[in-house]
Structures are given as C-alpha cells and as structure tokens.
Amino acid sequence: MTLRREEHTDADRLPVTAQTVPADDADLRLTVVDREFPVDDPATGELDLEDRQALRRVAGFSTQLTDITEVEYRRLQLERVVLVGVWTGGSIADAENSLRELKLLSETAGAEVLEGLIQRRSRPDQATYIGRGKVEELRDEVIATGADTVICDGELSPAQLRNLEERVKVKVIDRTALILDIFAQHAKSREGKAQVELAQLSYFLPRLRGWGGNLSRQAGGRAGGGTGGVGVRGPGETKIELDRRRIRTRMAKLRRDIEAMKTGRSTKRQRRRRNAVPSVAIAGYTNAGKSSLLNRLTGAGVLVEDALFATLDPTTRRATTSDGRLFTLTDTVGFVRHLPHQLVEAFRSTLEEVAEADLVVHVVDGSHADPTGQISAVREVLAEAGAGDLPEIVAINKADLADPIELARLQTLVPRSVVVSARTGAGIPELLEMIGAELPHPEVEVSALVPYARGDLVAKVHEHGEVIEVEHTADGTRLRARVDPGLAATLNGFATA
C-alpha cells in the first residue's frame, strides 16, 4: 500500500522539530515530528503517561491524509462534536459548569469541541431530549460547524437517541456513553478491563438496534404472513435477539471473573488486618489530584495526568505517620456528577477498598469553580458504596493555583479540612499529623524489657505500634508502648512490672 502523509504543526502552540526521512520508495514520504518528552520521574509516572499519549491527537494540528487505512484514520482524526444540555433547575452557573465538565470529558475522550448549547426546560423532552425548535437549531449548528457527533449532557433513553439521530443526521451519544468510552481507553489491569466491559454491555444491551427485516429469521406459518415462501417457515430468531442472548452470556461470564478477582483483593485486605496495618483510602472528584497526593506521600510513581479519569486501577502503597506508625494508602477511581449506575455496579469491588478503609482522605480541587458541588457529588457516591459513615479528612488540594480567599472560605465551610499542594508539598506535614490522629490506636499497652538479640521485636513495635517510652539499659531495651493483641502476646515473655 502506498502511504503519503504530511504533518503540519502550529509552532506557537507546541514547539517541535520536523525533519524529512528519506526512503528508498519514491512513493513513501513521511515527516517525523520530534518532541522533547521530560525525563521519566517516578513521582509522576511519566513513562505510563508517554504510552497513553502515543496515539492521541493534539487539537490544532492539521493532517492531510491520502491512501490510508480506516484504522489509521480513526487513530489520527479528532471527532468534531457539539454539546447540548438541558437546564432543569439551579442557577445558570450550575448549568454552565456542567457543560464545561462535559467539554473536559469530551476532550479527554479525544474529541474537538466546536460549540455548546443549553436549553431551559422544566424537564427533558420525552421524544428528543430537547424541544423541537432547539433540534432545528442544533441541526443548523451541526451543518455550520461540520460536526460529526452530538453529545448530550444527560442519559438518554433508546427512543431519544434514535429520534435525535434521525433529526440531526449525525451520531448522537449521551454523557454515560462518553464516560464509558473514557474508562475503556484508560483501563489497564485485567480487573479494570472486565469491569469496564461489563458496564458497557449493561448500558448497550437495551440500546441494541436491528438492521431491518433482511436480518430476521422469524417466520412461522400464518404468523409469518406467508411472504417468505416454501422452505422458510418455522421457528426462528432475529439477529437482535441473538445479539442480546450473546451479550447476556458474556455479562454472566464477566460477573464470575470479577467475583473471582474480588477474592484475591479480599485476601490481601485480610492479610493487612492480621498484621494490624491501618488502611487509608484516597477518594475525591476526578482530576482533583489524588494520584499526585499519593506520589507525594509515598513516592508511588503512579501515572499523573491533567485529564479526567486518568486513574482507574486502585494502587496501594505503604506510608508512615509523623510519629512513625505504618499504614497503607490506596488511590481509587475518581468520581463525577451523575456517575453512571452501570459503573457503580461494575466497580463495586474496587469501591470496597474505600468501604473497608479505616479513614478516607477526601481530596478536593481548591482551584475548581464549584468545589462544594464536587464535595457533595463525592459524598453521594461514597454513601452509595457503603463508606458514608467512615471518618473523613478533607484535603483541599492545588493550593498553589487556588485563590487564598476561596481556600479560607472552604476551610470555614468544611470541618476537619487541611489545605495542601501535592505539587509543592505545602501542607503535607499537617495532613500526616491529622491522619496519625484519626487512625485507630493499638489496643493493648505493654511494658517489656527486650534483649538486644531480639532487635526485630523492637523494630516491629516501632513499625506497627505506638511507642510511649523507650530506654536502653545494660540488659536490653525497656519499652512501654501500645501494640495490637498479636504483638502483645509475643512480648509477654519479656513483660516487666
């Protein structure tokens, strides 16, 4: 196949160095664009970030393609979308914030947003989501901008999707399908991919569409109308019924697989409980800086990206409080307003990491236009996951970008909060002190004289317990500490009055 490709870049947007690579075949002409990627930093997961961006187009780059396969075209071409929302309640600022969030979701999915429309209605239209006049305006906007997709800021019924597509003559998707698409792009682990596939199948099952009578194999006796002729009468099954049956079979298998993987996750949690290691879950709105905070506290090196739903797979790392006690810190998937219930169900095993924790660090983007709305949305999902009653520390992140007056207002509104910056490290010592104060303290107080030959026991007390007093004597290390019952039983042989 002959391939000709030219890359044109806007130097004002992204500095690049272009060079032409000679080839033996005169028909093959490529322009290679060299970008300077930052050196891999374990605190930001730069290698994973480079892999994710390897096939992502950049808005503003123009591409002229000839003699290219459809697969390569779909990789390189940005979808051009128009957003549409229905404002049913609240202020106009709330409606605009919701549409801005839909814009960020669309850009994260790899689309170029051209225009956004909002209609004020008491409730969405049952047939087309927006009113008849707004549909005509939307159609004119699609034609004027050359858009190929319309994204609605809500979950549409199958009838609404079909009717709206017939009117505007381009592909129509809703907020739920958009979020599912982002999850499908970002899932990396086997469990994450299975959870996303289950959520997608749950969403698309009631939205399957037939291709007309040419795919139907249903014609039985008089019920078939006799139009099929001799040899085609009898019991049959339509193509759409076959697809539904196969989807249900696949969903049953995915549920069994996720349940099996859930067992492994539960085993790890039980092992941590036996070792009396407290657990802390980092939760919060998507793109609030949860992974950055995990990297700052533990040096985990997980992927950090300024995009929505960059993290899907939970990551657990060891950390220590300011007084030296060990605990585990788990980064979880971010939440969003109107999180699809299919995702909540499919990711229930992942959300159990939050429900089983001893403490939740709720990360809030202090520089966001509506941080209080984000807090409410996250707490709603936490309550649905069974973690609504857990102790909570609110970490107001991105202090280096936020307005100090807004930060002070947030701290006044939200009790048990601390202002931090995962980027600069500001406020991290105060956060660790708050975590140490909120974590459960060991139950049993012991006094023991541990011989120097058993330095391993002293190390365990420092690592898993809370040392009250320590003294080094000629006979060994005299300890007074609070420890868990298992370690207390081990220290009984060295107990002192």
N, C-alpha and C positions, 0 to 999 in steps of 0.2 A: 504494500500500500504506500502511495506517495503522500507524504505529510509536509505541509508548509505551515509554519506558524511564526507570527511576529508578535513580540511583546512590546508595548508602548507604555511607558510609565511617566507619571507626573512627578518631576523632581522636587517640586515644592511640598508634596505630600509625604514621600518616603525616599530618602537618598539611596540610590542604587548605582551599581557599576555594571554596564551592559557590555558584552563582548560577543562577537560573532565567532562561532566554532566552525572551522572548515570541515567539509565532509567529502568523501570520495564520490558519493552520488550527487550529481548536479541538481537533482530534484529535491534534495533534502536541505533545508535551510532553517536553522534554529538560532534563536537569540537567547543566550543564557543570562539570567539575572542573578548576580551575586549579592547577597545581603550579609551584613555582619551581624551574626547572632551572638548574644552575650555568652560568655564562658559559663559552662554548667555550674550552677550553685546549688548545693544540697538543701539550702534553706528555701528555695523557690521551685524545685523540681523542673529545672529548665529543659532537661532532655525530654521529659514527657511533654512539655509544652511545645517544643520544636516538632515532635512527632505529630501532635494534634494539629498544628498549623501547616503541616507539609502539604496538605491538599485543600487548603482553604483559600478562596479567592479574596482579594482585597478590594473593597469598594473604591471606585475611582480609576481603576486600571481598565483600559480598553483592550479588547482582544479581537483580532480578526482571524477567523479560522476557515480553512478550506480543506476538503478531503480528510475529515476527521471522524472518528467513530462516535456513536451516540454516547458511549460510556465516558469518553474523554470530554465530550461536550458538557455532559451533566456535571462533571467534576469542576469544570472551569467557569461555567456560566452562572452568574448570580441570578436567582429568581427576582423579578421585579414585582413588588407587592404594594397593594393599597389596603390600609387598615380601616376598619369600620367598627364603631362601638355604639351601644345604646345606653344613654344616661337615664336611669330609672329613679335614682334617689341620691341624696347627699348634695354636696356642692359641686360646682363646675370644676373646681380644683381637683376634687377626687376623681372625676371622670377623666380629666386630662392626665392625671398621674397614672391611672390605669392604662390609658392609651400609650403613654410613654413607656410603661413597663412592657406592653405588647410590642412596641418598637424594638426594645432591647432584646426581647425573646426572639423576634424575627431576625435581627442581625446576628444573634448567637447561632441561629439555625442555618445561617448562610444566605440570607435574603437582603435585597436592597429596598429599603422603604422609600416610596415615592410620595405618598400622600396619606392623610388620615382624616376620617370623617366621624362626627359624633351626631347622633340624633337624640333629641329629648322626647321620651315617651314614658307613659306610666308603666308599661311592660312591653317586652319584645313582641313583635308581630308573630302570630302563630304560624303563618304561612311562609314568610320570607325574612324573619328576624327584624328587619327594618321596614318602614312603611313603603307603599307603592311609589310615592313621589321620590323618596330617598333612593329607591332601587334604580330609578331612571337617572338620577344624579350620579349614583355610583357607576352605572354603565357608561355615562358620558366621561367620567373621570378615568375609567379604565381605558377607554379609547384614546383620550387625550394624552395620557402618560405612557401608553404602550405597555401597561402592566399585564402580567400573565397569571397572577394569583390574587385573590382577595382573602384576607384573614379577619375573622370576626372575633371581637373581644367577649367571648362567652361560649358556652357549649350549646351547639345547635342540634336539633333533632334531625333524624334522617330526612324527613319531609322538608324541613327548612333548608338543609344543604342542597337537596335535589332542586327545589324550586328556585333558590337563589342562583345556582349554577345555570339553570335554563334561562334566567333573565339576563344575567351579566355576561354569559357566554365564555367565561374563563373558570379555571379551577377555584373552588371555594373550600377553605378549611377553617376550623374553629380553634379557639385557644387551647383546648385539650389536645387536639391532634398536633399542634405546634410544640407543646411541651413534651409530648411523647416522642416526637421526632428528635428533639434535643437530647433526651435521655438515650435514645437509640444511638446517637452519634458518640456520646461520651462514656457509655458503659464499657468497662474493660474486663472486669472479672467474670468468671462463669456464672456466679450467682446474680450479678448485676444484669448481665445479658438475658438470663432467664426471666428475671423479674420484669424487665422492660418488655420482652416479647409477650409475656402473659398480660401485661397491662394493655399493650397494643391490640392483642386479639380480643380482649374483653371489650375494648372500645369499638373495634371494627365489625364485630360479629353482628350487631343489629343494623349495621350500615352497609351490608353487602348489597350489591345491585346486580340484577340479572342482565343478560345481553339480548333479551328478546326471545321470541318463540323458536328461533333457529337452534338454540341450545337445549330446548326442552325435550325430554324423552317421556313425557307424561301424556298418554293417550290410551284410554281404556274403554273399549266397547262404545256404547252410545254416548258415554260421558265425553269421549274424545271428539264427538261431533261427526265422526265418520270421514273426516277430511284427510286423514293420513293414508287411507287405502289399506289394501291387504298386506298383512305381514308386520304392521307396526302397532297394532292394537295390543293392549295388555298393560300390566302394572309397569310403571316407570318411575324415574326420579329426575327432577330437574337439576340442572347444573348448580344452581344456587343452593339447593338442598344438599347436594354432595359437598359443596364447599363448607356449608355450616357444620355438617357432620364431621368433616376432617378437622375443622378448627376446634370443635369441642373435644375431639380426641387429643389433639395437640395440647390444648389447655389442661386437660386432665394429667397428661404426662409432665407438663411444666410444674404443676402444683406438687406432684410427687417428688420431682427433682428438688424443688425449693425446700420442701419439708425435710428431705434427706440432708441438704446443706445446712438447714437450720439446726440439725442435731449437732453438727460439728461446731457451730458457733456457740451453742448452749454448753457443750463440753468445755470449751475454753473459758466461758464465764464461771462455770463451777470450779475449775482449777484455780482461777483467781480468788474465788471466795474461800477455798480451802486454805490458800496462802494468806488470807485476810488482807488482801490488797484492795483498798477502796477504789471505786471507779467514778470518773467524771466524764460526762458527755458534753461535747460542744454542739449546741444547736443554734439555729438562727435562720434569718431570711437568706435567700440565695444571694451570693456576691457581697455578703456583709463582712467577709474577711476571716472566716472560720479556719480555713486551711493555713492562712498566714499566721494566725494566732497559734495554731498547733506547731508550726515550724519554729516560731519564736520561743515557745515554751519548751520544746523537746528536740529541736533540730531534726524533725522527721524527714524533711526533704520531699514532701508530697507536692503534687502539681499545684501551682498557684496561677490563676489567670483572671484577668478583669473581664469576666463573662458570667452569664447566669448558668447555674447548674454545672460548674466546672468539675465538681466533686460528686460522684455517685456512690463509689465504693467506700465503705467506712474504713478508717485507718486507726489502729490503736497503738499508742506508744507509752513508754514509761516516763514518769516525771516525778519530781520531788517537791515537797512544800518548802517554805522558807526555813522550817525547823528540821528539815532532813527526812521527813516521812515519805515513803514511796506510795505513789498512786498511779492509776492508768488514765490516760486521756484519749478519748475517742472522737474523731472527726466524723460527722454524719452528713447525710444529704441535706441540702438547703430546702427551705420551704418557700412557698409563694402564695399569693392570694388566689383563692378558688383552685387550690391544688386538686387535680382530677381524682375522684374517688377510686378510679382504677389503679392509680399509682399508690395511693394509701394502702389499698388492699394488697397489691403485689409486693410492696416494700415493707410489709408489716414485720417480717423477720428482721429487717435492718433497723426499723424503728424500735424494735425491742431492746437494742443497745442503749437507747435513751431511757426506756421504761425501767430497765434493770439497773440503772446507774444510781449511785448514792447522792449525786449532785449534778445539776445542769448549769453549765455556763452558757447563758443566752447572749449571743453576740449580736449587737445592733450596729448598723451603719449610721454613725452620728452625722455624716455629711449628706444623708439622703433627704429628699424634700418632705417625706412623711414618715419619720421613724416610729412615731406612735402607732400608725396604721400597721407597720411591719410587726411591731411587738404584738399587737392584737392578733394578727394572722398566724404568727408562730405559736402563740399560746393556744389558739384554737386547735391547731394540728397536734400539739403536744397533749392536749386533753383527749383528743380522739385516739391517740396512741397509748393512752393509759399513764402518761407521765405528767398530768396536770397538777398533782399534789406533791411533786418532788421539790426539795429545796432548790432555790434558784438564785444565781448571781447574774446580774445584767452587766455585761461588759460593753460599754459604748465605745466602739472602735473607730478608727480613722480620725483620731483627734488632731492629726497634723493637717487634715483637709477641712475639718468642720469649723463652723462659726463658734467661738467661745461662748457667746451669749446663748446660742441654741443648746450647747453642751450643758451649760448651767441650768437651763430650763428643764432639760431631760432628766438631769440628776435630781431635780426637785420633784418631778412627776413620778419618777421610778425609784422606789426604795431599794436598798441593798444593791446599789449600782456603783461602778467604778469606770472612769474614763481612761482608755488605753489607746495606744497606737502600735499595732503589730509591726508596722514598718520601721518606726524609730525606736521602739522598746519603751516608750514612755508609759508609766502606769503599770508595767508588768510586775514589779515587786509588790505593789499594793494588791494586785489581783491574786498573786500567790499567797499573800497573807490571808486574804479573805477566803480562799479555797481551803487553806490549812485550818482556819477557824470553823468552817462549816462541815468539813469531813468528819465522819464518826471517829471518836477517840477509842483506843483499845480499852477493853472491858476490865482486865484484871491488873491490879497493882502488885508488883513483886519486889522483894529485896533479896539480892543474891550476891555471893562472892564467887566470881567465875575465875578459875585458874587461867593463867596466861596461855596454857596449852590449848584452851578452848576459846581462842580468839574468834572463831567462827560464830559462836553464840553471841558474843558482844556485837559483832557486825550485824547479826540478824535483829538484835534489839534496836540498834540504831536505824536499820533499814525499815523494819516493819512496826516498830513500837514508838513510844514517846518517852524519851529519857528525861527523868526528873532530876536525878543526881548521879554523878559518876565520880569515883575516887580510885586512884591507882595505889595499891598497898603492896607490901612485900609478898603477900600470899596470892595476890591476884587483883582483878578489877571488881570493886564493890559498886553494884548498880542498884538504883531504885528507879523503876520505870513502870509504865503501863503497857501491857502487851496483850495479844489475843490468847484465848484459852489454850490453844495448842502449844504455843511457845512457852506459856506459863508452866505447863506440865513438864516440859523439857528442863526448865530452870529450877524445878522443885528440888532436884538433887543438890543444888548449890544454895538453897534458901538460907537466909540468916534471920535472926530475930529482929 
